[in-house]
Amino acid sequence: MASDKEDQQDILIGKFAKIICSEVKQIVSDKSRYVIRITKENMSMSASPTVMDLLVALSANLKYTLLAILIGNIITNTVLSHNPTNLQTVLGNLIRDSKSPDGSDVSI
């Protein structure tokens, strides 16, 4: 009985993985420029909808929050396509600029 449940779970996980991989392949990013404004809308476009739905299924508190979008971006692009997302690029630039020698403050 437990083996059947594990087999069914493995099948479902495999189906979700195929859906997510297909969604990742459909995400188009312009490598010649990046977005400098962090908004939920443009950052959500870099995350697999299925990953976002799975996060909500794990916790209703993650329903399209900035934390969920960050997790979705990391899972979708860094892990699966090995490319940084616009969100990751913007955050990297903000961190770099916050350590600039002119001492200027950078805020999100």
MDTraj code that builds the backbone (N, CA, C; nanometers):
import mdtraj as md
import numpy as np

residues = "MET ALA SER ASP LYS GLU ASP GLN GLN ASP ILE LEU ILE GLY LYS PHE ALA LYS ILE ILE CYS SER GLU VAL LYS GLN ILE VAL SER ASP LYS SER ARG TYR VAL ILE ARG ILE THR LYS GLU ASN MET SER MET SER ALA SER PRO THR VAL MET ASP LEU LEU VAL ALA LEU SER ALA ASN LEU LYS TYR THR LEU LEU ALA ILE LEU ILE GLY ASN ILE ILE THR ASN THR VAL LEU SER HIS ASN PRO THR ASN LEU GLN THR VAL LEU GLY ASN LEU ILE ARG ASP SER LYS SER PRO ASP GLY SER ASP VAL SER ILE".split()
xyz = np.array([
    [0.0827, -0.1203, 0.0000],
    [0.0000, 0.0000, 0.0000],
    [0.0870, 0.1264, 0.0000],
    [0.1895, 0.1277, 0.0852],
    [0.2770, 0.2442, 0.0915],
    [0.3529, 0.2619, -0.0387],
    [0.3877, 0.1505, -0.1012],
    [0.4599, 0.1573, -0.2275],
    [0.3733, 0.2213, -0.3369],
    [0.2437, 0.1884, -0.3389],
    [0.1526, 0.2494, -0.4359],
    [0.1435, 0.4001, -0.4148],
    [0.1361, 0.4418, -0.2890],
    [0.1278, 0.5847, -0.2580],
    [0.2555, 0.6557, -0.3006],
    [0.3705, 0.5931, -0.2751],
    [0.4979, 0.6516, -0.3156],
    [0.5092, 0.6583, -0.4675],
    [0.4615, 0.5540, -0.5348],
    [0.4640, 0.5533, -0.6815],
    [0.3774, 0.6651, -0.7383],
    [0.2586, 0.6823, -0.6827],
    [0.1685, 0.7890, -0.7277],
    [0.2306, 0.9256, -0.7016],
    [0.2953, 0.9404, -0.5869],
    [0.3601, 1.0674, -0.5535],
    [0.4735, 1.0955, -0.6521],
    [0.5529, 0.9950, -0.6839],
    [0.6615, 1.0119, -0.7810],
    [0.6076, 1.0520, -0.9180],
    [0.4966, 0.9930, -0.9579],
    [0.4348, 1.0272, -1.0868],
    [0.3887, 1.1726, -1.0860],
    [0.3220, 1.2156, -0.9776],
    [0.2757, 1.3541, -0.9682],
    [0.3925, 1.4524, -0.9689],
    [0.4965, 1.4202, -0.8954],
    [0.6142, 1.5077, -0.8917],
    [0.6756, 1.5187, -1.0312],
    [0.6847, 1.4070, -1.1014],
    [0.7367, 1.4084, -1.2381],
    [0.6524, 1.4938, -1.3310],
    [0.5200, 1.4869, -1.3160],
    [0.4307, 1.5687, -1.3989],
    [0.4498, 1.7168, -1.3707],
    [0.4595, 1.7519, -1.2410],
    [0.4822, 1.8924, -1.2060],
    [0.6162, 1.9412, -1.2601],
    [0.7172, 1.8582, -1.2503],
    [0.8492, 1.8970, -1.3001],
    [0.8445, 1.9248, -1.4502],
    [0.7740, 1.8416, -1.5259],
    [0.7625, 1.8627, -1.6707],
    [0.6888, 1.9930, -1.7015],
    [0.5819, 2.0204, -1.6268],
    [0.5056, 2.1441, -1.6470],
    [0.5935, 2.2649, -1.6184],
    [0.6655, 2.2607, -1.5066],
    [0.7507, 2.3738, -1.4671],
    [0.8627, 2.3935, -1.5687],
    [0.9265, 2.2857, -1.6120],
    [1.0332, 2.2973, -1.7124],
    [0.9805, 2.3570, -1.8424],
    [0.8612, 2.3183, -1.8815],
    [0.7994, 2.3735, -2.0019],
    [0.7733, 2.5237, -1.9852],
    [0.7246, 2.5632, -1.8684],
    [0.6993, 2.7059, -1.8430],
    [0.8296, 2.7858, -1.8439],
    [0.9350, 2.7287, -1.7870],
    [1.0644, 2.7980, -1.7827],
    [1.1169, 2.8207, -1.9237],
    [1.1017, 2.7222, -2.0098],
    [1.1487, 2.7357, -2.1482],
    [1.0734, 2.8455, -2.2231],
    [0.9506, 2.8753, -2.1809],
    [0.8694, 2.9768, -2.2478],
    [0.8978, 3.1184, -2.1973],
    [0.9694, 3.1305, -2.0868],
    [1.0019, 3.2628, -2.0329],
    [1.1120, 3.3233, -2.1182],
    [1.0845, 3.4402, -2.1723],
    [1.1809, 3.5081, -2.2573],
    [1.2400, 3.6253, -2.1787],
    [1.3723, 3.6327, -2.1802],
    [1.4367, 3.7456, -2.1125],
    [1.5329, 3.8134, -2.2088],
    [1.5346, 3.9452, -2.2018],
    [1.6223, 4.0252, -2.2858],
    [1.7545, 4.0426, -2.2120],
    [1.8571, 3.9733, -2.2580],
    [1.9875, 3.9750, -2.1912],
    [2.0643, 4.1052, -2.2154],
    [2.0168, 4.1889, -2.3087],
    [2.0880, 4.3126, -2.3385],
    [2.0516, 4.4257, -2.2426],
    [1.9439, 4.4055, -2.1649],
    [1.9057, 4.5080, -2.0667],
    [1.8310, 4.4403, -1.9532],
    [1.8167, 4.5132, -1.8444],
    [1.7407, 4.4601, -1.7333],
    [1.6526, 4.5700, -1.6748],
    [1.5485, 4.5270, -1.6085],
    [1.4526, 4.6184, -1.5479],
    [1.5141, 4.6744, -1.4204],
    [1.5012, 4.8046, -1.3983],
    [1.5596, 4.8629, -1.2780],
    [1.4567, 4.8898, -1.1691],
    [1.3301, 4.8710, -1.2000],
    [1.2245, 4.8889, -1.1001],
    [1.1736, 4.7529, -1.0559],
    [1.1632, 4.7360, -0.9262],
    [1.1124, 4.6103, -0.8724],
    [0.9631, 4.6268, -0.8463],
    [0.8827, 4.5589, -0.9274],
    [0.7388, 4.5562, -0.9051],
    [0.6937, 4.4110, -0.9034],
    [0.5836, 4.3849, -0.8354],
    [0.5327, 4.2478, -0.8313],
    [0.5012, 4.1970, -0.9712],
    [0.4458, 4.2833, -1.0538],
    [0.4066, 4.2412, -1.1883],
    [0.5240, 4.1952, -1.2725],
    [0.6266, 4.2819, -1.2851],
    [0.7352, 4.2431, -1.3754],
    [0.8244, 4.1344, -1.3161],
    [0.8307, 4.1218, -1.1863],
    [0.9093, 4.0146, -1.1261],
    [0.8336, 3.8813, -1.1289],
    [0.6998, 3.8869, -1.1264],
    [0.6195, 3.7648, -1.1352],
    [0.6341, 3.6997, -1.2722],
    [0.6638, 3.7801, -1.3735],
    [0.6773, 3.7260, -1.5089],
    [0.7986, 3.6340, -1.5211],
    [0.8926, 3.6424, -1.4268],
    [1.0122, 3.5575, -1.4310],
    [0.9980, 3.4319, -1.3465],
    [0.8783, 3.4079, -1.2951],
    [0.8563, 3.2897, -1.2112],
    [0.7523, 3.1994, -1.2755],
    [0.7742, 3.0717, -1.2659],
    [0.6790, 2.9743, -1.3179],
    [0.5474, 2.9853, -1.2423],
    [0.4352, 2.9988, -1.3135],
    [0.3049, 3.0029, -1.2455],
    [0.2783, 2.8785, -1.1610],
    [0.3269, 2.7649, -1.2077],
    [0.3068, 2.6418, -1.1313],
    [0.3860, 2.6448, -1.0014],
    [0.5086, 2.6960, -1.0054],
    [0.5872, 2.7106, -0.8821],
    [0.5136, 2.8033, -0.7854],
    [0.4614, 2.9131, -0.8385],
    [0.3880, 3.0074, -0.7530],
    [0.2644, 2.9406, -0.6927],
    [0.1923, 2.8620, -0.7725],
    [0.0743, 2.7908, -0.7225],
    [0.1124, 2.6883, -0.6156],
    [0.2250, 2.6200, -0.6349],
    [0.2705, 2.5235, -0.5348],
    [0.3065, 2.5924, -0.4033],
    [0.3673, 2.7102, -0.4121],
    [0.3997, 2.7854, -0.2901],
    [0.2729, 2.8232, -0.2140],
    [0.1701, 2.8658, -0.2873],
    [0.0420, 2.9004, -0.2244],
    [-0.0217, 2.7765, -0.1623],
    [-0.0072, 2.6620, -0.2300],
    [-0.0628, 2.5381, -0.1753],
    [0.0072, 2.4985, -0.0456],
    [0.1354, 2.5329, -0.0346],
    [0.2090, 2.5048, 0.0889],
    [0.1676, 2.5984, 0.2018],
    [0.1437, 2.7255, 0.1674],
    [0.1032, 2.8237, 0.2676],
    [0.0270, 2.9367, 0.2004],
    [-0.0942, 2.9589, 0.2467],
    [-0.1751, 3.0682, 0.1916],
    [-0.1078, 3.2033, 0.2157],
    [-0.0195, 3.2107, 0.3136],
    [0.0520, 3.3357, 0.3429],
    [0.1495, 3.3742, 0.2316],
    [0.1776, 3.2816, 0.1411],
    [0.2716, 3.3090, 0.0317],
    [0.2025, 3.3533, -0.0965],
    [0.0732, 3.3796, -0.0909],
    [-0.0009, 3.4135, -0.2123],
    [0.0489, 3.5451, -0.2728],
    [0.1349, 3.5308, -0.3733],
    [0.1924, 3.6413, -0.4496],
    [0.2487, 3.7528, -0.3626],
    [0.3188, 3.7122, -0.2580],
    [0.3931, 3.8068, -0.1758],
    [0.5302, 3.8264, -0.2392],
    [0.6006, 3.9288, -0.1971],
    [0.7356, 3.9507, -0.2495],
    [0.8265, 3.8328, -0.2160],
    [0.8085, 3.7750, -0.0983],
    [0.8884, 3.6580, -0.0607],
    [0.8620, 3.5418, -0.1562],
    [0.7363, 3.5162, -0.1875],
    [0.7017, 3.4079, -0.2795],
    [0.7588, 3.4345, -0.4188],
    [0.7520, 3.5592, -0.4618],
    [0.8053, 3.5942, -0.5938],
    [0.9567, 3.5730, -0.5975],
    [1.0257, 3.6088, -0.4901],
    [1.1701, 3.5854, -0.4834],
    [1.2006, 3.4364, -0.4876],
    [1.1283, 3.3575, -0.4085],
    [1.1473, 3.2122, -0.4097],
    [1.1177, 3.1569, -0.5491],
    [1.0085, 3.2023, -0.6093],
    [0.9719, 3.1573, -0.7433],
    [1.0777, 3.1903, -0.8464],
    [1.1355, 3.3098, -0.8370],
    [1.2427, 3.3502, -0.9288],
    [1.3655, 3.2620, -0.9115],
    [1.4024, 3.2370, -0.7884],
    [1.5212, 3.1550, -0.7625],
    [1.5010, 3.0139, -0.8157],
    [1.3878, 2.9539, -0.7837],
    [1.3612, 2.8170, -0.8290],
    [1.3501, 2.8118, -0.9804],
    [1.2726, 2.9016, -1.0359],
    [1.2446, 2.8984, -1.1789],
    [1.3690, 2.9196, -1.2631],
    [1.4428, 3.0238, -1.2381],
    [1.5507, 3.0595, -1.3296],
    [1.6892, 3.0162, -1.2870],
    [1.7243, 3.0344, -1.1625],
    [1.8591, 2.9986, -1.1224],
    [1.8778, 2.8484, -1.1213],
    [1.7833, 2.7778, -1.0627],
    [1.7965, 2.6329, -1.0511],
    [1.7711, 2.5637, -1.1842],
    [1.6695, 2.6067, -1.2577],
    [1.6302, 2.5349, -1.3788],
    [1.6972, 2.5851, -1.5064],
    [1.7161, 2.7148, -1.5205],
    [1.7749, 2.7635, -1.6453],
    [1.9153, 2.8205, -1.6259],
    [1.9596, 2.8305, -1.5027],
    [2.0942, 2.8776, -1.4690],
    [2.1210, 3.0215, -1.5152],
    [2.0174, 3.1014, -1.5255],
    [2.0326, 3.2417, -1.5611],
    [1.9742, 3.3265, -1.4492],
    [2.0397, 3.4377, -1.4162],
    [1.9814, 3.5252, -1.3144],
    [1.8562, 3.5937, -1.3691],
    [1.7622, 3.6190, -1.2811],
    [1.6405, 3.6893, -1.3199],
    [1.6639, 3.8390, -1.3073],
    [1.5703, 3.9175, -1.3622],
    [1.5795, 4.0623, -1.3457],
    [1.5827, 4.0990, -1.1981],
    [1.5013, 4.0322, -1.1186],
    [1.4970, 4.0597, -0.9751],
    [1.6338, 4.0370, -0.9120],
    [1.6978, 3.9277, -0.9438],
    [1.8292, 3.8988, -0.8870],
    [1.9337, 4.0005, -0.9337],
    [1.9263, 4.0418, -1.0594],
    [2.0188, 4.1413, -1.1114],
    [2.0010, 4.2749, -1.0421],
    [1.8751, 4.3173, -1.0256],
    [1.8475, 4.4448, -0.9594],
    [1.8953, 4.4401, -0.8147],
    [1.8652, 4.3324, -0.7443],
    [1.9093, 4.3211, -0.6050],
    [2.0615, 4.3206, -0.5952],
    [2.1281, 4.2523, -0.6870],
    [2.2746, 4.2530, -0.6896],
    [2.3301, 4.3925, -0.7113],
    [2.2701, 4.4682, -0.8028],
    [2.3150, 4.6056, -0.8275],
    [2.2905, 4.6948, -0.7067],
    [2.1762, 4.6764, -0.6404],
    [2.1477, 4.7563, -0.5212],
    [2.2484, 4.7280, -0.4098],
    [2.2821, 4.6022, -0.3931],
    [2.3813, 4.5672, -0.2909],
    [2.5169, 4.6245, -0.3276],
    [2.5560, 4.6114, -0.4546],
    [2.6836, 4.6685, -0.5000],
    [2.6868, 4.8193, -0.4786],
    [2.5783, 4.8877, -0.5180],
    [2.5739, 5.0326, -0.5064],
    [2.5704, 5.0784, -0.3612],
    [2.5140, 4.9960, -0.2725],
    [2.5084, 5.0347, -0.1315],
    [2.6467, 5.0344, -0.0685],
    [2.7405, 4.9660, -0.1305],
    [2.8777, 4.9601, -0.0802],
    [2.9699, 5.0521, -0.1586],
    [2.9100, 5.1452, -0.2344],
    [2.9902, 5.2345, -0.3176],
    [3.0737, 5.3278, -0.2306],
    [3.1900, 5.3674, -0.2799],
    [3.2826, 5.4507, -0.2008],
    [3.2286, 5.5906, -0.1718],
    [3.1302, 5.6389, -0.2498],
    [3.0805, 5.7742, -0.2245],
    [2.9878, 5.7807, -0.1040],
    [2.9553, 5.6621, -0.0473],
    [2.8746, 5.6582, 0.0747],
    [2.7287, 5.6890, 0.0549],
    [2.6838, 5.6915, -0.0685],
    [2.5422, 5.7221, -0.0922],
    [2.4548, 5.6091, -0.0426],
    [2.3400, 5.6436, 0.0103],
    [2.2453, 5.5437, 0.0575],
    [2.1603, 5.4973, -0.0593],
    [2.1383, 5.3693, -0.0651],
    [2.0546, 5.3099, -0.1689],
    [1.9392, 5.2412, -0.0995],
    [1.8178, 5.2675, -0.1488],
    [1.7033, 5.2008, -0.0886],
    [1.6198, 5.1344, -0.1969],
    [1.5478, 5.0354, -0.1556],
    [1.4598, 4.9630, -0.2483],
    [1.3245, 5.0279, -0.2475],
])
top = md.Topology()
chain = top.add_chain()
for i, resn in enumerate(residues, 1):
    res = top.add_residue(resn, chain, resSeq=i)
    for name in ("N", "CA", "C"):
        top.add_atom(name, md.element.get_by_symbol(name[0]), res)
traj = md.Trajectory(xyz[None], top)
